[in-house]
Amino acid sequence: MSQPQQPDSLLTFPCVFPMKVMGRREDGFAQTVADIVVKHAPDFHPETIEMRTSKQGRYISFTVTINAKSREQLDALYSELSKHPMVTMVL
């Protein structure tokens, strides 16, 4: 018996896609995140970044919402953000 084919993605593109980026609270972190996101999603507006600081103020998270065009675009953005030394986690 053969298995039914699974779609490559559960997402239908284009779509609105939120991504959370977390790291230590340090100077330039917000600008770094914005620069990376704009590189992969040129229509992203940095002023739409939502920011939340941890209870003790040591960490910060940014929610960036992009108009995703493809799975490849999301993978490239996730990969670059994840590899940056200022970033602790990307969800």
Backbone as a printed PyTorch tensor [residue, N CA C, xyz], in Angstrom:
tensor([[[ 0.8240, -1.1730,  0.0000],
         [ 0.0000,  0.0000,  0.0000],
         [ 0.8720,  1.2420,  0.0000]],

        [[ 0.5350,  2.1790, -0.8420],
         [ 1.3340,  3.3990, -0.8790],
         [ 0.7000,  4.4690,  0.0020]],

        [[ 1.5590,  5.2930,  0.5370],
         [ 1.1250,  6.3940,  1.3950],
         [ 0.6760,  7.5640,  0.5240]],

        [[-0.3540,  8.3050,  0.9360],
         [-0.7360,  9.4920,  0.1670],
         [ 0.3870, 10.5220,  0.2280]],

        [[ 0.5600, 11.2580, -0.8490],
         [ 1.6100, 12.2660, -0.8880],
         [ 1.2850, 13.4060,  0.0660]],

        [[ 2.2970, 13.8230,  0.7960],
         [ 2.1560, 14.9500,  1.7070],
         [ 2.5800, 16.2190,  0.9760]],

        [[ 1.8570, 17.3180,  1.1860],
         [ 2.2780, 18.5720,  0.5600],
         [ 3.6080, 19.0250,  1.1580]],

        [[ 4.3850, 19.7650,  0.3770],
         [ 5.6650, 20.2790,  0.8560],
         [ 5.4780, 21.2640,  2.0070]],

        [[ 4.3470, 21.9280,  2.0380],
         [ 4.1010, 22.9350,  3.0480],
         [ 2.6150, 22.9740,  3.3960]],

        [[ 2.3410, 23.2760,  4.6420],
         [ 0.9580, 23.4500,  5.0520],
         [ 0.4860, 24.8740,  4.7620]],

        [[ 1.4110, 25.7150,  4.3570],
         [ 1.0990, 27.1040,  4.0430],
         [ 0.7500, 27.2530,  2.5710]],

        [[-0.1050, 28.2020,  2.2880],
         [-0.4190, 28.5620,  0.9140],
         [ 0.1690, 29.9400,  0.6780]],

        [[ 1.0170, 30.0500, -0.3120],
         [ 1.7100, 31.3100, -0.5830],
         [ 1.0310, 32.0690, -1.6980]],

        [[ 1.0690, 33.3910, -1.6380],
         [ 1.6170, 34.2320, -0.5670],
         [ 0.7260, 34.1930,  0.6730]],

        [[ 1.3530, 34.5090,  1.8260],
         [ 0.6150, 34.5420,  3.0800],
         [ 1.2840, 35.4980,  4.0580]],

        [[ 0.5190, 35.9330,  5.0320],
         [ 1.0540, 36.7590,  6.1050],
         [ 1.6580, 35.7930,  7.1240]],

        [[ 2.9230, 36.0260,  7.4840],
         [ 3.6250, 35.0740,  8.3420],
         [ 4.3550, 35.7960,  9.4740]],

        [[ 3.9460, 35.5710, 10.7320],
         [ 4.6610, 36.1660, 11.8680],
         [ 5.8330, 35.2790, 12.2860]],

        [[ 6.8940, 35.9210, 12.7150],
         [ 8.0880, 35.2070, 13.1710],
         [ 8.5840, 35.9120, 14.4360]],

        [[ 8.9290, 35.1440, 15.4560],
         [ 9.4190, 35.7230, 16.7070],
         [10.9270, 35.5060, 16.7910]],

        [[11.6480, 36.5870, 17.0930],
         [13.1070, 36.5700, 17.1770],
         [13.4860, 37.0020, 18.5940]],

        [[14.2720, 36.1710, 19.2850],
         [14.6440, 36.4700, 20.6650],
         [16.1500, 36.5210, 20.8420]],

        [[16.5570, 37.3570, 21.7860],
         [17.9760, 37.4640, 22.0950],
         [18.2000, 38.3350, 23.3140]],

        [[19.4740, 38.4760, 23.6830],
         [19.8070, 39.3410, 24.8130],
         [19.5240, 40.7810, 24.4250]],

        [[19.1180, 41.5400, 25.3950],
         [18.8450, 42.9620, 25.1540],
         [20.1840, 43.6820, 25.0120]],

        [[20.4760, 44.1330, 23.8000],
         [21.7190, 44.8670, 23.5610],
         [21.5220, 45.8840, 22.4450]],

        [[22.3700, 46.8990, 22.4670],
         [22.2780, 47.9640, 21.4700],
         [22.4080, 47.3960, 20.0630]],

        [[21.5620, 47.8830, 19.1820],
         [21.6350, 47.4950, 17.7810],
         [20.8880, 46.2310, 17.4150]],

        [[20.3250, 45.5310, 18.3930],
         [19.6520, 44.2710, 18.1040],
         [18.4240, 44.4850, 17.2160]],

        [[17.6040, 45.4730, 17.5570],
         [16.3930, 45.7340, 16.7560],
         [16.7600, 46.0900, 15.3210]],

        [[17.7740, 46.9230, 15.1410],
         [18.1850, 47.3200, 13.8000],
         [18.7410, 46.1360, 13.0270]],

        [[19.4850, 45.2830, 13.7050],
         [20.0410, 44.0930, 13.0610],
         [18.9250, 43.1830, 12.5570]],

        [[17.9330, 42.9460, 13.4050],
         [16.7970, 42.1020, 13.0150],
         [16.0720, 42.7350, 11.8280]],

        [[15.7980, 44.0310, 11.9120],
         [15.0990, 44.7260, 10.8300],
         [15.8710, 44.6350,  9.5230]],

        [[17.1880, 44.8200,  9.5670],
         [18.0180, 44.7590,  8.3600],
         [17.9600, 43.3760,  7.7090]],

        [[18.0310, 42.3290,  8.5120],
         [17.9810, 40.9660,  7.9780],
         [16.6100, 40.6840,  7.3640]],

        [[15.5560, 41.0960,  8.0450],
         [14.2040, 40.8400,  7.5360],
         [13.9870, 41.5770,  6.2130]],

        [[14.3790, 42.8420,  6.1440],
         [14.2030, 43.6270,  4.9090],
         [14.9910, 43.0130,  3.7520]],

        [[16.1350, 42.4410,  4.0570],
         [16.9480, 41.7880,  3.0190],
         [16.1690, 40.6450,  2.3470]],

        [[15.3900, 39.9260,  3.1220],
         [14.6370, 38.7760,  2.6040],
         [13.2010, 39.1130,  2.2170]],

        [[12.6820, 40.1910,  2.7860],
         [11.3070, 40.6170,  2.4990],
         [11.3270, 42.1380,  2.2950]],

        [[11.6980, 42.5860,  1.0970],
         [11.8680, 44.0250,  0.8480],
         [10.6320, 44.8760,  1.1340]],

        [[ 9.4510, 44.2850,  1.1450],
         [ 8.2360, 45.0590,  1.4260],
         [ 7.9170, 45.1370,  2.9240]],

        [[ 8.8020, 44.5920,  3.7760],
         [ 8.6140, 44.6460,  5.2250],
         [ 8.8420, 46.0670,  5.7260]],

        [[ 7.9950, 46.4960,  6.6540],
         [ 8.1190, 47.8270,  7.2460],
         [ 8.6110, 47.6800,  8.6860]],

        [[ 9.8640, 48.0610,  8.9640],
         [10.4350, 47.8850, 10.3060],
         [ 9.6290, 48.5200, 11.4370]],

        [[ 8.8710, 49.5700, 11.1310],
         [ 8.0880, 50.2100, 12.1950],
         [ 6.9530, 49.3190, 12.6990]],

        [[ 6.6980, 48.1940, 12.0300],
         [ 5.6480, 47.2700, 12.4770],
         [ 6.1650, 46.2050, 13.4380]],

        [[ 7.4560, 46.2290, 13.7450],
         [ 8.0200, 45.2440, 14.6780],
         [ 7.3750, 45.4280, 16.0580]],

        [[ 6.9270, 44.3200, 16.6210],
         [ 6.3960, 44.3350, 17.9810],
         [ 7.5010, 43.8700, 18.9140]],

        [[ 7.6620, 44.5770, 20.0330],
         [ 8.7610, 44.3010, 20.9440],
         [ 8.2290, 43.9660, 22.3330]],

        [[ 8.8660, 42.9810, 22.9590],
         [ 8.5250, 42.6290, 24.3390],
         [ 9.8230, 42.3180, 25.0830]],

        [[ 9.9600, 42.9160, 26.2630],
         [11.1360, 42.7130, 27.1010],
         [10.8190, 41.6640, 28.1620]],

        [[11.8220, 40.8610, 28.5230],
         [11.6120, 39.8520, 29.5660],
         [11.3510, 40.5320, 30.9090]],

        [[10.8460, 39.7620, 31.8380],
         [10.4800, 40.2960, 33.1560],
         [11.6360, 41.0340, 33.8270]],

        [[12.8310, 40.4880, 33.7360],
         [13.9850, 41.1090, 34.3760],
         [14.7700, 42.0220, 33.4330]],

        [[14.3020, 42.1580, 32.1930],
         [14.9020, 43.1020, 31.2680],
         [16.1850, 42.6650, 30.5840]],

        [[16.5700, 41.4090, 30.7500],
         [17.8180, 40.9420, 30.1270],
         [17.6310, 40.4880, 28.6840]],

        [[16.4440, 40.0430, 28.3600],
         [16.1590, 39.5220, 27.0230],
         [15.0540, 40.3330, 26.3710]],

        [[15.0110, 40.2490, 25.0560],
         [13.9950, 40.9710, 24.3030],
         [13.5240, 40.0680, 23.1700]],

        [[12.2640, 40.1910, 22.8170],
         [11.7670, 39.4360, 21.6700],
         [11.0910, 40.4080, 20.7140]],

        [[11.2460, 40.1150, 19.4560],
         [10.6250, 40.9100, 18.4080],
         [ 9.7230, 39.9980, 17.5990]],

        [[ 8.5230, 40.4580, 17.3170],
         [ 7.6480, 39.7480, 16.4020],
         [ 7.6430, 40.5380, 15.1060]],

        [[ 8.0890, 39.8740, 14.0490],
         [ 8.0960, 40.4950, 12.7210],
         [ 7.0880, 39.7370, 11.8700]],

        [[ 6.2740, 40.4640, 11.1560],
         [ 5.2580, 39.8410, 10.3040],
         [ 5.5390, 40.2480,  8.8690]],

        [[ 5.7550, 39.2380,  8.0240],
         [ 6.0830, 39.5140,  6.6220],
         [ 4.9960, 38.9530,  5.7120]],

        [[ 4.9990, 39.4250,  4.5000],
         [ 4.1770, 38.8510,  3.4410],
         [ 5.0550, 37.8170,  2.7480]],

        [[ 4.9470, 36.5800,  3.1820],
         [ 5.8090, 35.5120,  2.6610],
         [ 5.3720, 35.1080,  1.2630]],

        [[ 6.3460, 35.0290,  0.3750],
         [ 6.0810, 34.6710, -1.0210],
         [ 6.3280, 33.1920, -1.3140]],

        [[ 7.2250, 32.5560, -0.5120],
         [ 7.5600, 31.1590, -0.7690],
         [ 8.1810, 30.5180,  0.4670]],

        [[ 8.2050, 29.2030,  0.4670],
         [ 8.8550, 28.4460,  1.5320],
         [10.3530, 28.7320,  1.5430]],

        [[10.9360, 28.8830,  0.3580],
         [12.3670, 29.1710,  0.2420],
         [12.7100, 30.5060,  0.9100]],

        [[11.8430, 31.4930,  0.7260],
         [12.0580, 32.7920,  1.3500],
         [12.0530, 32.6550,  2.8740]],

        [[11.0740, 31.9380,  3.4080],
         [10.9910, 31.7400,  4.8520],
         [12.1980, 30.9690,  5.3830]],

        [[12.6050, 29.9380,  4.6640],
         [13.7600, 29.1390,  5.0880],
         [15.0320, 29.9850,  5.1180]],

        [[15.2330, 30.8160,  4.1020],
         [16.4290, 31.6650,  4.0310],
         [16.4290, 32.6920,  5.1620]],

        [[15.2870, 33.2950,  5.4270],
         [15.1740, 34.2740,  6.5080],
         [15.4190, 33.6100,  7.8560]],

        [[14.7740, 32.4840,  8.0970],
         [14.9680, 31.7490,  9.3530],
         [16.4400, 31.3690,  9.5360]],

        [[17.0480, 30.8890,  8.4790],
         [18.4480, 30.4590,  8.5460],
         [19.3760, 31.6260,  8.9030]],

        [[19.2090, 32.7530,  8.2190],
         [20.0950, 33.8910,  8.5020],
         [19.8760, 34.4400,  9.9020]],

        [[18.6330, 34.5450, 10.3200],
         [18.3660, 35.0320, 11.6800],
         [18.9470, 34.0770, 12.7190]],

        [[18.7450, 32.7830, 12.5370],
         [19.2160, 31.7810, 13.5010],
         [20.7350, 31.7720, 13.6510]],

        [[21.4400, 32.0670, 12.5750],
         [22.9050, 32.0300, 12.5950],
         [23.5400, 33.2940, 13.1670]],

        [[22.7530, 34.3590, 13.3080],
         [23.3280, 35.6220, 13.7870],
         [23.6860, 35.4970, 15.2720]],

        [[24.8680, 35.9740, 15.6630],
         [25.3120, 35.8220, 17.0550],
         [24.4560, 36.5520, 18.0870]],

        [[23.7000, 37.5700, 17.6920],
         [22.8440, 38.2850, 18.6380],
         [21.5330, 37.5410, 18.9050]],

        [[21.1980, 36.5990, 18.0320],
         [19.9170, 35.9020, 18.1290],
         [20.0730, 34.6100, 18.9250]],

        [[19.2060, 34.4480, 19.9160],
         [19.1960, 33.2380, 20.7300],
         [18.2560, 32.1890, 20.1460]],

        [[17.0850, 32.6520, 19.6500],
         [16.0800, 31.7190, 19.1690],
         [15.1650, 32.4110, 18.1560]],

        [[14.6930, 31.6250, 17.1740],
         [13.7150, 32.1060, 16.2040],
         [12.5620, 31.1070, 16.1650]],

        [[11.3600, 31.6110, 16.3050],
         [10.1680, 30.7570, 16.2580],
         [ 9.2600, 31.2390, 15.1490]]])
